[in-house]
Amino acid sequence: GMEKFLAVPSALPVALSGAWASDSVFTVKLVGVGTPYYSTMTFAFHGDGLTLDGAYNVNFGPTTVPRLEGRVAGR
């Protein structure tokens, strides 16, 4: 859930924005409304695959989440 990407409780209202950083990379910034906390999610499309990298601006532990990788099923 959102609490994993923001490292805050899921009941917190969240604002987000996104933009294409290049033809194959889409970046989303999620901000906890009324807080200084945010996370960034970067979606990189390559062929029939996708990777998702996430990072926090601050955290009591790691500031990145493990990379997720996916691909189109049935290929």
mmCIF file of the N, C-alpha and C atoms, coordinates in Angstrom:
data_MODEL
# 
_entry.id   MODEL 
# 
loop_
_atom_site.group_PDB 
_atom_site.id 
_atom_site.type_symbol 
_atom_site.label_atom_id 
_atom_site.label_alt_id 
_atom_site.label_comp_id 
_atom_site.label_asym_id 
_atom_site.label_entity_id 
_atom_site.label_seq_id 
_atom_site.pdbx_PDB_ins_code 
_atom_site.Cartn_x 
_atom_site.Cartn_y 
_atom_site.Cartn_z 
_atom_site.occupancy 
_atom_site.B_iso_or_equiv 
_atom_site.pdbx_formal_charge 
_atom_site.auth_seq_id 
_atom_site.auth_comp_id 
_atom_site.auth_asym_id 
_atom_site.auth_atom_id 
_atom_site.pdbx_PDB_model_num 
ATOM 1   N N  . GLY A 1 1  ? 0.800  -1.183  0.000   1.00 0.00 ? 1  GLY A N  1 
ATOM 2   C CA . GLY A 1 1  ? 0.000  0.000   0.000   1.00 0.00 ? 1  GLY A CA 1 
ATOM 3   C C  . GLY A 1 1  ? 0.853  1.263   0.000   1.00 0.00 ? 1  GLY A C  1 
ATOM 4   N N  . MET A 1 2  ? 0.184  2.371   0.089   1.00 0.00 ? 2  MET A N  1 
ATOM 5   C CA . MET A 1 2  ? 0.865  3.671   0.095   1.00 0.00 ? 2  MET A CA 1 
ATOM 6   C C  . MET A 1 2  ? 1.800  3.809   1.287   1.00 0.00 ? 2  MET A C  1 
ATOM 7   N N  . GLU A 1 3  ? 1.464  3.195   2.420   1.00 0.00 ? 3  GLU A N  1 
ATOM 8   C CA . GLU A 1 3  ? 2.341  3.334   3.582   1.00 0.00 ? 3  GLU A CA 1 
ATOM 9   C C  . GLU A 1 3  ? 3.733  2.787   3.292   1.00 0.00 ? 3  GLU A C  1 
ATOM 10  N N  . LYS A 1 4  ? 3.845  1.819   2.392   1.00 0.00 ? 4  LYS A N  1 
ATOM 11  C CA . LYS A 1 4  ? 5.150  1.268   2.033   1.00 0.00 ? 4  LYS A CA 1 
ATOM 12  C C  . LYS A 1 4  ? 5.951  2.248   1.177   1.00 0.00 ? 4  LYS A C  1 
ATOM 13  N N  . PHE A 1 5  ? 5.282  2.958   0.253   1.00 0.00 ? 5  PHE A N  1 
ATOM 14  C CA . PHE A 1 5  ? 5.985  3.915   -0.599  1.00 0.00 ? 5  PHE A CA 1 
ATOM 15  C C  . PHE A 1 5  ? 6.244  5.237   0.102   1.00 0.00 ? 5  PHE A C  1 
ATOM 16  N N  . LEU A 1 6  ? 5.396  5.626   1.061   1.00 0.00 ? 6  LEU A N  1 
ATOM 17  C CA . LEU A 1 6  ? 5.600  6.893   1.765   1.00 0.00 ? 6  LEU A CA 1 
ATOM 18  C C  . LEU A 1 6  ? 6.234  6.721   3.137   1.00 0.00 ? 6  LEU A C  1 
ATOM 19  N N  . ALA A 1 7  ? 6.269  5.501   3.645   1.00 0.00 ? 7  ALA A N  1 
ATOM 20  C CA . ALA A 1 7  ? 6.787  5.203   4.978   1.00 0.00 ? 7  ALA A CA 1 
ATOM 21  C C  . ALA A 1 7  ? 6.003  5.949   6.050   1.00 0.00 ? 7  ALA A C  1 
ATOM 22  N N  . VAL A 1 8  ? 4.700  6.128   5.829   1.00 0.00 ? 8  VAL A N  1 
ATOM 23  C CA . VAL A 1 8  ? 3.795  6.761   6.790   1.00 0.00 ? 8  VAL A CA 1 
ATOM 24  C C  . VAL A 1 8  ? 2.493  5.969   6.787   1.00 0.00 ? 8  VAL A C  1 
ATOM 25  N N  . PRO A 1 9  ? 1.617  6.192   7.774   1.00 0.00 ? 9  PRO A N  1 
ATOM 26  C CA . PRO A 1 9  ? 0.342  5.465   7.805   1.00 0.00 ? 9  PRO A CA 1 
ATOM 27  C C  . PRO A 1 9  ? -0.471 5.688   6.535   1.00 0.00 ? 9  PRO A C  1 
ATOM 28  N N  . SER A 1 10 ? -1.221 4.659   6.119   1.00 0.00 ? 10 SER A N  1 
ATOM 29  C CA . SER A 1 10 ? -1.964 4.734   4.866   1.00 0.00 ? 10 SER A CA 1 
ATOM 30  C C  . SER A 1 10 ? -3.142 5.701   4.920   1.00 0.00 ? 10 SER A C  1 
ATOM 31  N N  . ALA A 1 11 ? -3.596 6.113   6.110   1.00 0.00 ? 11 ALA A N  1 
ATOM 32  C CA . ALA A 1 11 ? -4.732 7.039   6.217   1.00 0.00 ? 11 ALA A CA 1 
ATOM 33  C C  . ALA A 1 11 ? -4.351 8.477   5.868   1.00 0.00 ? 11 ALA A C  1 
ATOM 34  N N  . LEU A 1 12 ? -3.084 8.759   5.694   1.00 0.00 ? 12 LEU A N  1 
ATOM 35  C CA . LEU A 1 12 ? -2.618 10.104  5.379   1.00 0.00 ? 12 LEU A CA 1 
ATOM 36  C C  . LEU A 1 12 ? -3.042 10.501  3.976   1.00 0.00 ? 12 LEU A C  1 
ATOM 37  N N  . PRO A 1 13 ? -3.676 11.695  3.800   1.00 0.00 ? 13 PRO A N  1 
ATOM 38  C CA . PRO A 1 13 ? -3.996 12.150  2.437   1.00 0.00 ? 13 PRO A CA 1 
ATOM 39  C C  . PRO A 1 13 ? -2.710 12.346  1.623   1.00 0.00 ? 13 PRO A C  1 
ATOM 40  N N  . VAL A 1 14 ? -2.774 11.984  0.360   1.00 0.00 ? 14 VAL A N  1 
ATOM 41  C CA . VAL A 1 14 ? -1.596 12.034  -0.499  1.00 0.00 ? 14 VAL A CA 1 
ATOM 42  C C  . VAL A 1 14 ? -1.909 12.836  -1.756  1.00 0.00 ? 14 VAL A C  1 
ATOM 43  N N  . ALA A 1 15 ? -0.970 13.683  -2.157  1.00 0.00 ? 15 ALA A N  1 
ATOM 44  C CA . ALA A 1 15 ? -1.047 14.386  -3.438  1.00 0.00 ? 15 ALA A CA 1 
ATOM 45  C C  . ALA A 1 15 ? 0.064  13.809  -4.309  1.00 0.00 ? 15 ALA A C  1 
ATOM 46  N N  . LEU A 1 16 ? -0.180 13.751  -5.609  1.00 0.00 ? 16 LEU A N  1 
ATOM 47  C CA . LEU A 1 16 ? 0.877  13.232  -6.476  1.00 0.00 ? 16 LEU A CA 1 
ATOM 48  C C  . LEU A 1 16 ? 0.871  13.941  -7.812  1.00 0.00 ? 16 LEU A C  1 
ATOM 49  N N  . SER A 1 17 ? 2.035  13.889  -8.445  1.00 0.00 ? 17 SER A N  1 
ATOM 50  C CA . SER A 1 17 ? 2.169  14.401  -9.801  1.00 0.00 ? 17 SER A CA 1 
ATOM 51  C C  . SER A 1 17 ? 3.148  13.504  -10.527 1.00 0.00 ? 17 SER A C  1 
ATOM 52  N N  . GLY A 1 18 ? 3.052  13.487  -11.850 1.00 0.00 ? 18 GLY A N  1 
ATOM 53  C CA . GLY A 1 18 ? 3.938  12.651  -12.636 1.00 0.00 ? 18 GLY A CA 1 
ATOM 54  C C  . GLY A 1 18 ? 4.278  13.311  -13.951 1.00 0.00 ? 18 GLY A C  1 
ATOM 55  N N  . ALA A 1 19 ? 5.387  12.870  -14.534 1.00 0.00 ? 19 ALA A N  1 
ATOM 56  C CA . ALA A 1 19 ? 5.831  13.413  -15.812 1.00 0.00 ? 19 ALA A CA 1 
ATOM 57  C C  . ALA A 1 19 ? 6.750  12.414  -16.491 1.00 0.00 ? 19 ALA A C  1 
ATOM 58  N N  . TRP A 1 20 ? 6.778  12.486  -17.816 1.00 0.00 ? 20 TRP A N  1 
ATOM 59  C CA . TRP A 1 20 ? 7.725  11.670  -18.577 1.00 0.00 ? 20 TRP A CA 1 
ATOM 60  C C  . TRP A 1 20 ? 9.103  12.320  -18.506 1.00 0.00 ? 20 TRP A C  1 
ATOM 61  N N  . ALA A 1 21 ? 10.087 11.588  -17.981 1.00 0.00 ? 21 ALA A N  1 
ATOM 62  C CA . ALA A 1 21 ? 11.464 12.068  -17.926 1.00 0.00 ? 21 ALA A CA 1 
ATOM 63  C C  . ALA A 1 21 ? 12.171 11.808  -19.255 1.00 0.00 ? 21 ALA A C  1 
ATOM 64  N N  . SER A 1 22 ? 11.688 10.817  -19.990 1.00 0.00 ? 22 SER A N  1 
ATOM 65  C CA . SER A 1 22 ? 12.183 10.494  -21.333 1.00 0.00 ? 22 SER A CA 1 
ATOM 66  C C  . SER A 1 22 ? 11.091 9.686   -22.025 1.00 0.00 ? 22 SER A C  1 
ATOM 67  N N  . ASP A 1 23 ? 11.364 9.206   -23.236 1.00 0.00 ? 23 ASP A N  1 
ATOM 68  C CA . ASP A 1 23 ? 10.367 8.422   -23.973 1.00 0.00 ? 23 ASP A CA 1 
ATOM 69  C C  . ASP A 1 23 ? 9.962  7.145   -23.239 1.00 0.00 ? 23 ASP A C  1 
ATOM 70  N N  . SER A 1 24 ? 10.827 6.626   -22.367 1.00 0.00 ? 24 SER A N  1 
ATOM 71  C CA . SER A 1 24 ? 10.558 5.342   -21.729 1.00 0.00 ? 24 SER A CA 1 
ATOM 72  C C  . SER A 1 24 ? 10.562 5.376   -20.206 1.00 0.00 ? 24 SER A C  1 
ATOM 73  N N  . VAL A 1 25 ? 10.687 6.568   -19.614 1.00 0.00 ? 25 VAL A N  1 
ATOM 74  C CA . VAL A 1 25 ? 10.735 6.672   -18.148 1.00 0.00 ? 25 VAL A CA 1 
ATOM 75  C C  . VAL A 1 25 ? 9.687  7.663   -17.661 1.00 0.00 ? 25 VAL A C  1 
ATOM 76  N N  . PHE A 1 26 ? 8.799  7.180   -16.776 1.00 0.00 ? 26 PHE A N  1 
ATOM 77  C CA . PHE A 1 26 ? 7.759  8.012   -16.175 1.00 0.00 ? 26 PHE A CA 1 
ATOM 78  C C  . PHE A 1 26 ? 8.026  8.082   -14.678 1.00 0.00 ? 26 PHE A C  1 
ATOM 79  N N  . THR A 1 27 ? 8.072  9.296   -14.125 1.00 0.00 ? 27 THR A N  1 
ATOM 80  C CA . THR A 1 27 ? 8.370  9.500   -12.711 1.00 0.00 ? 27 THR A CA 1 
ATOM 81  C C  . THR A 1 27 ? 7.161  10.101  -12.005 1.00 0.00 ? 27 THR A C  1 
ATOM 82  N N  . VAL A 1 28 ? 6.840  9.542   -10.832 1.00 0.00 ? 28 VAL A N  1 
ATOM 83  C CA . VAL A 1 28 ? 5.725  10.013  -10.016 1.00 0.00 ? 28 VAL A CA 1 
ATOM 84  C C  . VAL A 1 28 ? 6.266  10.440  -8.658  1.00 0.00 ? 28 VAL A C  1 
ATOM 85  N N  . LYS A 1 29 ? 5.841  11.617  -8.189  1.00 0.00 ? 29 LYS A N  1 
ATOM 86  C CA . LYS A 1 29 ? 6.204  12.090  -6.854  1.00 0.00 ? 29 LYS A CA 1 
ATOM 87  C C  . LYS A 1 29 ? 4.938  12.088  -6.004  1.00 0.00 ? 29 LYS A C  1 
ATOM 88  N N  . LEU A 1 30 ? 4.980  11.399  -4.853  1.00 0.00 ? 30 LEU A N  1 
ATOM 89  C CA . LEU A 1 30 ? 3.866  11.325  -3.912  1.00 0.00 ? 30 LEU A CA 1 
ATOM 90  C C  . LEU A 1 30 ? 4.248  12.105  -2.661  1.00 0.00 ? 30 LEU A C  1 
ATOM 91  N N  . VAL A 1 31 ? 3.367  13.006  -2.238  1.00 0.00 ? 31 VAL A N  1 
ATOM 92  C CA . VAL A 1 31 ? 3.650  13.855  -1.079  1.00 0.00 ? 31 VAL A CA 1 
ATOM 93  C C  . VAL A 1 31 ? 2.559  13.663  -0.043  1.00 0.00 ? 31 VAL A C  1 
ATOM 94  N N  . GLY A 1 32 ? 2.953  13.442  1.207   1.00 0.00 ? 32 GLY A N  1 
ATOM 95  C CA . GLY A 1 32 ? 1.994  13.396  2.306   1.00 0.00 ? 32 GLY A CA 1 
ATOM 96  C C  . GLY A 1 32 ? 1.505  14.812  2.559   1.00 0.00 ? 32 GLY A C  1 
ATOM 97  N N  . VAL A 1 33 ? 0.205  15.059  2.343   1.00 0.00 ? 33 VAL A N  1 
ATOM 98  C CA . VAL A 1 33 ? -0.351 16.408  2.473   1.00 0.00 ? 33 VAL A CA 1 
ATOM 99  C C  . VAL A 1 33 ? -0.078 16.953  3.878   1.00 0.00 ? 33 VAL A C  1 
ATOM 100 N N  . GLY A 1 34 ? 0.450  18.177  3.933   1.00 0.00 ? 34 GLY A N  1 
ATOM 101 C CA . GLY A 1 34 ? 0.740  18.826  5.204   1.00 0.00 ? 34 GLY A CA 1 
ATOM 102 C C  . GLY A 1 34 ? 1.990  18.318  5.892   1.00 0.00 ? 34 GLY A C  1 
ATOM 103 N N  . THR A 1 35 ? 2.810  17.534  5.184   1.00 0.00 ? 35 THR A N  1 
ATOM 104 C CA . THR A 1 35 ? 4.049  17.009  5.766   1.00 0.00 ? 35 THR A CA 1 
ATOM 105 C C  . THR A 1 35 ? 5.224  17.334  4.846   1.00 0.00 ? 35 THR A C  1 
ATOM 106 N N  . PRO A 1 36 ? 6.449  17.197  5.335   1.00 0.00 ? 36 PRO A N  1 
ATOM 107 C CA . PRO A 1 36 ? 7.622  17.372  4.472   1.00 0.00 ? 36 PRO A CA 1 
ATOM 108 C C  . PRO A 1 36 ? 8.030  16.062  3.791   1.00 0.00 ? 36 PRO A C  1 
ATOM 109 N N  . TYR A 1 37 ? 7.226  15.000  3.940   1.00 0.00 ? 37 TYR A N  1 
ATOM 110 C CA . TYR A 1 37 ? 7.613  13.676  3.470   1.00 0.00 ? 37 TYR A CA 1 
ATOM 111 C C  . TYR A 1 37 ? 7.094  13.396  2.068   1.00 0.00 ? 37 TYR A C  1 
ATOM 112 N N  . TYR A 1 38 ? 7.966  12.830  1.254   1.00 0.00 ? 38 TYR A N  1 
ATOM 113 C CA . TYR A 1 38 ? 7.553  12.450  -0.092  1.00 0.00 ? 38 TYR A CA 1 
ATOM 114 C C  . TYR A 1 38 ? 8.323  11.222  -0.538  1.00 0.00 ? 38 TYR A C  1 
ATOM 115 N N  . SER A 1 39 ? 7.804  10.586  -1.550  1.00 0.00 ? 39 SER A N  1 
ATOM 116 C CA . SER A 1 39 ? 8.516  9.487   -2.183  1.00 0.00 ? 39 SER A CA 1 
ATOM 117 C C  . SER A 1 39 ? 8.450  9.671   -3.695  1.00 0.00 ? 39 SER A C  1 
ATOM 118 N N  . THR A 1 40 ? 9.371  9.031   -4.354  1.00 0.00 ? 40 THR A N  1 
ATOM 119 C CA . THR A 1 40 ? 9.448  9.091   -5.805  1.00 0.00 ? 40 THR A CA 1 
ATOM 120 C C  . THR A 1 40 ? 9.377  7.672   -6.344  1.00 0.00 ? 40 THR A C  1 
ATOM 121 N N  . MET A 1 41 ? 8.544  7.476   -7.357  1.00 0.00 ? 41 MET A N  1 
ATOM 122 C CA . MET A 1 41 ? 8.435  6.185   -8.032  1.00 0.00 ? 41 MET A CA 1 
ATOM 123 C C  . MET A 1 41 ? 8.843  6.398   -9.479  1.00 0.00 ? 41 MET A C  1 
ATOM 124 N N  . THR A 1 42 ? 9.779  5.583   -9.967  1.00 0.00 ? 42 THR A N  1 
ATOM 125 C CA . THR A 1 42 ? 10.263 5.710   -11.332 1.00 0.00 ? 42 THR A CA 1 
ATOM 126 C C  . THR A 1 42 ? 9.949  4.426   -12.094 1.00 0.00 ? 42 THR A C  1 
ATOM 127 N N  . PHE A 1 43 ? 9.123  4.579   -13.124 1.00 0.00 ? 43 PHE A N  1 
ATOM 128 C CA . PHE A 1 43 ? 8.722  3.465   -13.975 1.00 0.00 ? 43 PHE A CA 1 
ATOM 129 C C  . PHE A 1 43 ? 9.557  3.522   -15.250 1.00 0.00 ? 43 PHE A C  1 
ATOM 130 N N  . ALA A 1 44 ? 10.327 2.485   -15.529 1.00 0.00 ? 44 ALA A N  1 
ATOM 131 C CA . ALA A 1 44 ? 11.148 2.431   -16.739 1.00 0.00 ? 44 ALA A CA 1 
ATOM 132 C C  . ALA A 1 44 ? 10.631 1.308   -17.631 1.00 0.00 ? 44 ALA A C  1 
ATOM 133 N N  . PHE A 1 45 ? 10.181 1.670   -18.821 1.00 0.00 ? 45 PHE A N  1 
ATOM 134 C CA . PHE A 1 45 ? 9.640  0.725   -19.786 1.00 0.00 ? 45 PHE A CA 1 
ATOM 135 C C  . PHE A 1 45 ? 10.737 0.335   -20.757 1.00 0.00 ? 45 PHE A C  1 
ATOM 136 N N  . HIS A 1 46 ? 10.897 -0.981  -20.997 1.00 0.00 ? 46 HIS A N  1 
ATOM 137 C CA . HIS A 1 46 ? 11.920 -1.453  -21.928 1.00 0.00 ? 46 HIS A CA 1 
ATOM 138 C C  . HIS A 1 46 ? 11.411 -2.712  -22.613 1.00 0.00 ? 46 HIS A C  1 
ATOM 139 N N  . GLY A 1 47 ? 11.161 -2.596  -23.916 1.00 0.00 ? 47 GLY A N  1 
ATOM 140 C CA . GLY A 1 47 ? 10.612 -3.731  -24.657 1.00 0.00 ? 47 GLY A CA 1 
ATOM 141 C C  . GLY A 1 47 ? 9.290  -4.160  -24.057 1.00 0.00 ? 47 GLY A C  1 
ATOM 142 N N  . ASP A 1 48 ? 9.181  -5.437  -23.675 1.00 0.00 ? 48 ASP A N  1 
ATOM 143 C CA . ASP A 1 48 ? 7.966  -5.926  -23.033 1.00 0.00 ? 48 ASP A CA 1 
ATOM 144 C C  . ASP A 1 48 ? 8.108  -5.960  -21.514 1.00 0.00 ? 48 ASP A C  1 
ATOM 145 N N  . GLY A 1 49 ? 9.100  -5.222  -20.981 1.00 0.00 ? 49 GLY A N  1 
ATOM 146 C CA . GLY A 1 49 ? 9.346  -5.222  -19.548 1.00 0.00 ? 49 GLY A CA 1 
ATOM 147 C C  . GLY A 1 49 ? 9.158  -3.859  -18.901 1.00 0.00 ? 49 GLY A C  1 
ATOM 148 N N  . LEU A 1 50 ? 9.106  -3.889  -17.585 1.00 0.00 ? 50 LEU A N  1 
ATOM 149 C CA . LEU A 1 50 ? 8.944  -2.684  -16.779 1.00 0.00 ? 50 LEU A CA 1 
ATOM 150 C C  . LEU A 1 50 ? 9.704  -2.861  -15.477 1.00 0.00 ? 50 LEU A C  1 
ATOM 151 N N  . THR A 1 51 ? 10.415 -1.826  -15.057 1.00 0.00 ? 51 THR A N  1 
ATOM 152 C CA . THR A 1 51 ? 11.000 -1.828  -13.718 1.00 0.00 ? 51 THR A CA 1 
ATOM 153 C C  . THR A 1 51 ? 10.419 -0.653  -12.945 1.00 0.00 ? 51 THR A C  1 
ATOM 154 N N  . LEU A 1 52 ? 10.271 -0.853  -11.643 1.00 0.00 ? 52 LEU A N  1 
ATOM 155 C CA . LEU A 1 52 ? 9.778  0.187   -10.754 1.00 0.00 ? 52 LEU A CA 1 
ATOM 156 C C  . LEU A 1 52 ? 10.768 0.352   -9.620  1.00 0.00 ? 52 LEU A C  1 
ATOM 157 N N  . ASP A 1 53 ? 11.305 1.560   -9.501  1.00 0.00 ? 53 ASP A N  1 
ATOM 158 C CA . ASP A 1 53 ? 12.206 1.909   -8.404  1.00 0.00 ? 53 ASP A CA 1 
ATOM 159 C C  . ASP A 1 53 ? 11.509 2.948   -7.541  1.00 0.00 ? 53 ASP A C  1 
ATOM 160 N N  . GLY A 1 54 ? 11.627 2.818   -6.230  1.00 0.00 ? 54 GLY A N  1 
ATOM 161 C CA . GLY A 1 54 ? 11.018 3.762   -5.309  1.00 0.00 ? 54 GLY A CA 1 
ATOM 162 C C  . GLY A 1 54 ? 12.031 4.269   -4.305  1.00 0.00 ? 54 GLY A C  1 
ATOM 163 N N  . ALA A 1 55 ? 11.843 5.519   -3.865  1.00 0.00 ? 55 ALA A N  1 
ATOM 164 C CA . ALA A 1 55 ? 12.744 6.115   -2.876  1.00 0.00 ? 55 ALA A CA 1 
ATOM 165 C C  . ALA A 1 55 ? 11.975 7.123   -2.024  1.00 0.00 ? 55 ALA A C  1 
ATOM 166 N N  . TYR A 1 56 ? 12.410 7.302   -0.788  1.00 0.00 ? 56 TYR A N  1 
ATOM 167 C CA . TYR A 1 56 ? 11.843 8.278   0.145   1.00 0.00 ? 56 TYR A CA 1 
ATOM 168 C C  . TYR A 1 56 ? 12.830 9.423   0.317   1.00 0.00 ? 56 TYR A C  1 
ATOM 169 N N  . ASN A 1 57 ? 12.327 10.608  0.703   1.00 0.00 ? 57 ASN A N  1 
ATOM 170 C CA . ASN A 1 57 ? 13.266 11.681  1.018   1.00 0.00 ? 57 ASN A CA 1 
ATOM 171 C C  . ASN A 1 57 ? 13.895 11.458  2.394   1.00 0.00 ? 57 ASN A C  1 
ATOM 172 N N  . VAL A 1 58 ? 13.171 10.864  3.337   1.00 0.00 ? 58 VAL A N  1 
ATOM 173 C CA . VAL A 1 58 ? 13.709 10.504  4.650   1.00 0.00 ? 58 VAL A CA 1 
ATOM 174 C C  . VAL A 1 58 ? 13.047 9.210   5.113   1.00 0.00 ? 58 VAL A C  1 
ATOM 175 N N  . ASN A 1 59 ? 13.735 8.493   6.004   1.00 0.00 ? 59 ASN A N  1 
ATOM 176 C CA . ASN A 1 59 ? 13.186 7.259   6.568   1.00 0.00 ? 59 ASN A CA 1 
ATOM 177 C C  . ASN A 1 59 ? 14.059 6.858   7.749   1.00 0.00 ? 59 ASN A C  1 
ATOM 178 N N  . PHE A 1 60 ? 13.512 6.084   8.669   1.00 0.00 ? 60 PHE A N  1 
ATOM 179 C CA . PHE A 1 60 ? 14.301 5.580   9.792   1.00 0.00 ? 60 PHE A CA 1 
ATOM 180 C C  . PHE A 1 60 ? 15.146 4.384   9.382   1.00 0.00 ? 60 PHE A C  1 
ATOM 181 N N  . GLY A 1 61 ? 14.918 3.865   8.192   1.00 0.00 ? 61 GLY A N  1 
ATOM 182 C CA . GLY A 1 61 ? 15.681 2.754   7.652   1.00 0.00 ? 61 GLY A CA 1 
ATOM 183 C C  . GLY A 1 61 ? 16.171 3.126   6.270   1.00 0.00 ? 61 GLY A C  1 
ATOM 184 N N  . PRO A 1 62 ? 16.195 2.154   5.376   1.00 0.00 ? 62 PRO A N  1 
ATOM 185 C CA . PRO A 1 62 ? 16.641 2.436   4.001   1.00 0.00 ? 62 PRO A CA 1 
ATOM 186 C C  . PRO A 1 62 ? 15.749 3.485   3.337   1.00 0.00 ? 62 PRO A C  1 
ATOM 187 N N  . THR A 1 63 ? 16.313 4.288   2.462   1.00 0.00 ? 63 THR A N  1 
ATOM 188 C CA . THR A 1 63 ? 15.544 5.303   1.737   1.00 0.00 ? 63 THR A CA 1 
ATOM 189 C C  . THR A 1 63 ? 15.125 4.830   0.351   1.00 0.00 ? 63 THR A C  1 
ATOM 190 N N  . THR A 1 64 ? 15.416 3.582   0.029   1.00 0.00 ? 64 THR A N  1 
ATOM 191 C CA . THR A 1 64 ? 14.958 3.012   -1.235  1.00 0.00 ? 64 THR A CA 1 
ATOM 192 C C  . THR A 1 64 ? 14.196 1.725   -0.956  1.00 0.00 ? 64 THR A C  1 
ATOM 193 N N  . VAL A 1 65 ? 13.323 1.356   -1.867  1.00 0.00 ? 65 VAL A N  1 
ATOM 194 C CA . VAL A 1 65 ? 12.608 0.085   -1.765  1.00 0.00 ? 65 VAL A CA 1 
ATOM 195 C C  . VAL A 1 65 ? 13.186 -0.855  -2.808  1.00 0.00 ? 65 VAL A C  1 
ATOM 196 N N  . PRO A 1 66 ? 13.080 -2.164  -2.595  1.00 0.00 ? 66 PRO A N  1 
ATOM 197 C CA . PRO A 1 66 ? 13.616 -3.100  -3.588  1.00 0.00 ? 66 PRO A CA 1 
ATOM 198 C C  . PRO A 1 66 ? 12.972 -2.891  -4.960  1.00 0.00 ? 66 PRO A C  1 
ATOM 199 N N  . ARG A 1 67 ? 13.763 -3.012  -5.990  1.00 0.00 ? 67 ARG A N  1 
ATOM 200 C CA . ARG A 1 67 ? 13.286 -2.847  -7.372  1.00 0.00 ? 67 ARG A CA 1 
ATOM 201 C C  . ARG A 1 67 ? 12.258 -3.940  -7.689  1.00 0.00 ? 67 ARG A C  1 
ATOM 202 N N  . LEU A 1 68 ? 11.187 -3.539  -8.343  1.00 0.00 ? 68 LEU A N  1 
ATOM 203 C CA . LEU A 1 68 ? 10.201 -4.483  -8.863  1.00 0.00 ? 68 LEU A CA 1 
ATOM 204 C C  . LEU A 1 68 ? 10.394 -4.582  -10.364 1.00 0.00 ? 68 LEU A C  1 
ATOM 205 N N  . GLU A 1 69 ? 10.332 -5.800  -10.886 1.00 0.00 ? 69 GLU A N  1 
ATOM 206 C CA . GLU A 1 69 ? 10.486 -6.011  -12.322 1.00 0.00 ? 69 GLU A CA 1 
ATOM 207 C C  . GLU A 1 69 ? 9.320  -6.835  -12.828 1.00 0.00 ? 69 GLU A C  1 
ATOM 208 N N  . GLY A 1 70 ? 8.827  -6.471  -13.994 1.00 0.00 ? 70 GLY A N  1 
ATOM 209 C CA . GLY A 1 70 ? 7.720  -7.210  -14.590 1.00 0.00 ? 70 GLY A CA 1 
ATOM 210 C C  . GLY A 1 70 ? 7.864  -7.263  -16.091 1.00 0.00 ? 70 GLY A C  1 
ATOM 211 N N  . ARG A 1 71 ? 7.068  -8.130  -16.692 1.00 0.00 ? 71 ARG A N  1 
ATOM 212 C CA . ARG A 1 71 ? 7.042  -8.215  -18.147 1.00 0.00 ? 71 ARG A CA 1 
ATOM 213 C C  . ARG A 1 71 ? 5.675  -8.669  -18.589 1.00 0.00 ? 71 ARG A C  1 
ATOM 214 N N  . VAL A 1 72 ? 5.380  -8.471  -19.833 1.00 0.00 ? 72 VAL A N  1 
ATOM 215 C CA . VAL A 1 72 ? 4.105  -8.868  -20.403 1.00 0.00 ? 72 VAL A CA 1 
ATOM 216 C C  . VAL A 1 72 ? 3.961  -10.376 -20.283 1.00 0.00 ? 72 VAL A C  1 
ATOM 217 N N  . ALA A 1 73 ? 2.852  -10.852 -19.755 1.00 0.00 ? 73 ALA A N  1 
ATOM 218 C CA . ALA A 1 73 ? 2.622  -12.284 -19.592 1.00 0.00 ? 73 ALA A CA 1 
ATOM 219 C C  . ALA A 1 73 ? 2.387  -12.953 -20.939 1.00 0.00 ? 73 ALA A C  1 
ATOM 220 N N  . GLY A 1 74 ? 2.788  -14.206 -21.048 1.00 0.00 ? 74 GLY A N  1 
ATOM 221 C CA . GLY A 1 74 ? 2.521  -14.990 -22.237 1.00 0.00 ? 74 GLY A CA 1 
ATOM 222 C C  . GLY A 1 74 ? 3.501  -14.798 -23.370 1.00 0.00 ? 74 GLY A C  1 
ATOM 223 N N  . ARG A 1 75 ? 4.632  -14.165 -23.095 1.00 0.00 ? 75 ARG A N  1 
ATOM 224 C CA . ARG A 1 75 ? 5.635  -13.983 -24.148 1.00 0.00 ? 75 ARG A CA 1 
ATOM 225 C C  . ARG A 1 75 ? 6.876  -14.756 -23.830 1.00 0.00 ? 75 ARG A C  1 
# 
